[in-house]
Amino acid sequence: MARPRLVSDDVILDATRQVLAELGPVKLTLAAVGSRVGLAAPTLVQRFGSKRGLLLASAARSPVMVLRAVEESQARNTSPLATLRDFALTAVAHIKHREELGNGLGFVQLDVADPEFREHALAHSAAIVDSCARLYRAAQEAGELRPDADVLALARHTLVCFNGALQVWAVTGWGSLTEFLSEQLDLMLAPYLTEPVGCA
């Protein structure tokens, strides 16, 4: 009879995300991840097969994490646009230093060069776009967003705005990341709002 796993995959993958932020995918080691959760590197090999397998498991989990984060934001807000803003800003609230973001962006090289990682990156992007589109439709129904706004195009633009803001801030460090991202979201959404930003 197999012994029960005392450390879940979710706990290991959470630790993997933390180590990725600190070291990036190239410098990440199984030992570094294992030390966060009290497991030896060979145990992680048994669970995930290799460092590549661990990184793929982390990438495969990212669309689920997006949907979970959106649900949590919806539980904290009644306005669809407030939910979207909460989702975006909460996603980056833990990032305080440009180096952390730079390490995370190292994963983009894998997404571009490796078909398996790219498949997960596309699913992650689709989860963001689909969630934003759903929130924008709800915002139209609530009278927050102009009824003639192209919801799908705006959802895709939101993904571009979000990823672009992260990369620009990683280089420039203009203010805090949450402040910078909030400013970019305001500028992007302003033409589509039924009320100007800041109006009741």
Summary of the structure (lengths in Angstrom):
residues: 200
radius of gyration: 18.7
end to end distance: 62.5
largest distance: 63.4
contacts: 553
relative contact order: 0.10
helix: 77%
strand: 1%
